[in-house]
Amino acid sequence: MEMKSLVTKDAFVSVRQMADTISWDKDLKKYAIEAQRFDILPFMTNSFFWAMHNSTTKHTEGSIYYKLLHGTEWTFCDETVYFDGLELAIVYFGYSRYIQHAPIISTKYGVVQKTNEFSVPVEDVKITREVAQTRQSGKAILEDAKLYLDNNTDIYTLWASGLSNDASGGAKLKCITNY
């Protein structure tokens, strides 16, 4: 089965300013799918990822996969907290891939960096810093997702099966109380 993007260009635009001329189909979609394949899928089991992926057309507000993808409020340690959703992680990981590769074009004459008379190329160090910052944001959301999933195993049974790709071991943080 072909992997579909779980996000849209609007999701990218909600995170970073992007020119209207950037095409979803030509420029961004491939990076969203790469983020899903190389960042999100390894975070969960294949069966969990594909269950979420294959139900995207059936997502209704309030469904478990809708909440996982788009975010939800939930209770942690008797406090209401908000989980941003995996959509935001996909966007951050996808955007980091896009900015790293966008100015680079492969031609029959070699790999070139595209510029024009009205643009000033961004220094490599600034691109590297932006890539690192957006990847770190994506990783932080995955940490939030893990906490959300670990504390909602009764709802997300594929996560609860113990087959998640987390090899770190150790205890799952449920709640810390003051005595």
SETORDO-847957 format. One record per residue (C-alpha): residue number from 1; x negated, y negated, z negated. Coordinates in steps of 0.5 Angstrom, whole numbers, plus 500, padded with zeros to 3 digits. Example, Ala and Ser with C-alpha at 12.3 -4.5 7.8 and 13.67 -1.06 7.14 Angstrom:
! SETORDO-847957
ZASE; n; east; north; up
ZASE; 1; 475; 509; 484;
ZASE; 2; 473; 502; 486;
END
This chain:
! SETORDO-847957
ZASE; n; east; north; up
ZASE; 1; 500; 500; 500;
ZASE; 2; 498; 493; 502;
ZASE; 3; 496; 488; 496;
ZASE; 4; 501; 482; 496;
ZASE; 5; 499; 476; 493;
ZASE; 6; 503; 475; 486;
ZASE; 7; 502; 467; 486;
ZASE; 8; 503; 462; 491;
ZASE; 9; 499; 455; 493;
ZASE; 10; 504; 451; 489;
ZASE; 11; 501; 455; 483;
ZASE; 12; 494; 453; 485;
ZASE; 13; 496; 446; 486;
ZASE; 14; 499; 446; 479;
ZASE; 15; 492; 447; 476;
ZASE; 16; 487; 443; 481;
ZASE; 17; 488; 438; 486;
ZASE; 18; 488; 440; 493;
ZASE; 19; 489; 437; 500;
ZASE; 20; 495; 438; 503;
ZASE; 21; 491; 441; 509;
ZASE; 22; 489; 447; 506;
ZASE; 23; 493; 453; 509;
ZASE; 24; 495; 458; 504;
ZASE; 25; 495; 464; 509;
ZASE; 26; 488; 462; 512;
ZASE; 27; 485; 459; 506;
ZASE; 28; 487; 461; 499;
ZASE; 29; 491; 467; 500;
ZASE; 30; 485; 472; 501;
ZASE; 31; 482; 469; 494;
ZASE; 32; 488; 470; 490;
ZASE; 33; 488; 477; 493;
ZASE; 34; 481; 478; 491;
ZASE; 35; 482; 475; 484;
ZASE; 36; 488; 481; 483;
ZASE; 37; 483; 486; 486;
ZASE; 38; 477; 485; 482;
ZASE; 39; 479; 481; 476;
ZASE; 40; 486; 483; 474;
ZASE; 41; 486; 490; 476;
ZASE; 42; 480; 492; 472;
ZASE; 43; 483; 489; 466;
ZASE; 44; 489; 494; 466;
ZASE; 45; 490; 501; 469;
ZASE; 46; 492; 502; 476;
ZASE; 47; 498; 505; 474;
ZASE; 48; 500; 499; 470;
ZASE; 49; 497; 494; 475;
ZASE; 50; 501; 497; 481;
ZASE; 51; 508; 497; 477;
ZASE; 52; 507; 490; 476;
ZASE; 53; 505; 489; 483;
ZASE; 54; 511; 493; 486;
ZASE; 55; 516; 490; 482;
ZASE; 56; 514; 483; 484;
ZASE; 57; 520; 482; 489;
ZASE; 58; 525; 485; 483;
ZASE; 59; 522; 480; 478;
ZASE; 60; 528; 476; 475;
ZASE; 61; 527; 471; 469;
ZASE; 62; 526; 475; 463;
ZASE; 63; 524; 481; 465;
ZASE; 64; 518; 484; 462;
ZASE; 65; 513; 483; 468;
ZASE; 66; 516; 476; 470;
ZASE; 67; 514; 475; 463;
ZASE; 68; 507; 478; 464;
ZASE; 69; 506; 474; 470;
ZASE; 70; 509; 467; 469;
ZASE; 71; 508; 467; 461;
ZASE; 72; 513; 467; 455;
ZASE; 73; 514; 465; 448;
ZASE; 74; 512; 471; 443;
ZASE; 75; 511; 472; 435;
ZASE; 76; 505; 473; 432;
ZASE; 77; 503; 473; 425;
ZASE; 78; 510; 470; 424;
ZASE; 79; 509; 464; 428;
ZASE; 80; 511; 463; 435;
ZASE; 81; 506; 462; 440;
ZASE; 82; 506; 462; 448;
ZASE; 83; 502; 466; 453;
ZASE; 84; 501; 463; 459;
ZASE; 85; 501; 469; 464;
ZASE; 86; 497; 473; 469;
ZASE; 87; 499; 468; 474;
ZASE; 88; 495; 463; 471;
ZASE; 89; 489; 467; 471;
ZASE; 90; 489; 469; 478;
ZASE; 91; 489; 462; 480;
ZASE; 92; 483; 461; 476;
ZASE; 93; 479; 467; 479;
ZASE; 94; 482; 465; 486;
ZASE; 95; 480; 458; 485;
ZASE; 96; 473; 460; 483;
ZASE; 97; 472; 464; 489;
ZASE; 98; 475; 459; 494;
ZASE; 99; 471; 453; 492;
ZASE; 100; 465; 458; 492;
ZASE; 101; 466; 460; 499;
ZASE; 102; 470; 454; 502;
ZASE; 103; 465; 450; 505;
ZASE; 104; 461; 456; 508;
ZASE; 105; 463; 459; 515;
ZASE; 106; 460; 464; 518;
ZASE; 107; 459; 463; 526;
ZASE; 108; 455; 467; 531;
ZASE; 109; 449; 463; 530;
ZASE; 110; 449; 464; 523;
ZASE; 111; 452; 462; 516;
ZASE; 112; 453; 454; 516;
ZASE; 113; 456; 449; 511;
ZASE; 114; 461; 445; 514;
ZASE; 115; 461; 437; 513;
ZASE; 116; 464; 431; 517;
ZASE; 117; 462; 424; 517;
ZASE; 118; 467; 422; 512;
ZASE; 119; 465; 427; 507;
ZASE; 120; 459; 428; 502;
ZASE; 121; 457; 435; 500;
ZASE; 122; 458; 437; 493;
ZASE; 123; 451; 439; 490;
ZASE; 124; 450; 446; 489;
ZASE; 125; 449; 445; 481;
ZASE; 126; 456; 442; 481;
ZASE; 127; 460; 447; 485;
ZASE; 128; 456; 453; 480;
ZASE; 129; 459; 449; 474;
ZASE; 130; 466; 449; 477;
ZASE; 131; 466; 456; 479;
ZASE; 132; 463; 458; 472;
ZASE; 133; 468; 453; 468;
ZASE; 134; 474; 456; 472;
ZASE; 135; 472; 463; 471;
ZASE; 136; 471; 462; 464;
ZASE; 137; 478; 459; 464;
ZASE; 138; 481; 466; 467;
ZASE; 139; 477; 470; 462;
ZASE; 140; 480; 466; 456;
ZASE; 141; 487; 468; 459;
ZASE; 142; 485; 475; 460;
ZASE; 143; 484; 475; 452;
ZASE; 144; 490; 472; 451;
ZASE; 145; 494; 477; 455;
ZASE; 146; 490; 483; 451;
ZASE; 147; 493; 480; 445;
ZASE; 148; 500; 479; 448;
ZASE; 149; 500; 486; 450;
ZASE; 150; 496; 489; 444;
ZASE; 151; 502; 486; 440;
ZASE; 152; 507; 488; 445;
ZASE; 153; 506; 496; 446;
ZASE; 154; 513; 498; 445;
ZASE; 155; 515; 494; 451;
ZASE; 156; 509; 495; 455;
ZASE; 157; 508; 502; 455;
ZASE; 158; 503; 503; 460;
ZASE; 159; 499; 499; 456;
ZASE; 160; 500; 503; 450;
ZASE; 161; 499; 509; 453;
ZASE; 162; 491; 508; 451;
ZASE; 163; 489; 508; 459;
ZASE; 164; 487; 501; 459;
ZASE; 165; 481; 500; 462;
ZASE; 166; 478; 497; 456;
ZASE; 167; 472; 500; 454;
ZASE; 168; 470; 496; 448;
ZASE; 169; 473; 500; 443;
ZASE; 170; 474; 498; 436;
ZASE; 171; 481; 495; 432;
ZASE; 172; 486; 492; 435;
ZASE; 173; 488; 485; 432;
ZASE; 174; 495; 485; 429;
ZASE; 175; 495; 479; 424;
ZASE; 176; 491; 477; 419;
ZASE; 177; 495; 474; 412;
ZASE; 178; 492; 470; 406;
ZASE; 179; 493; 474; 400;
END
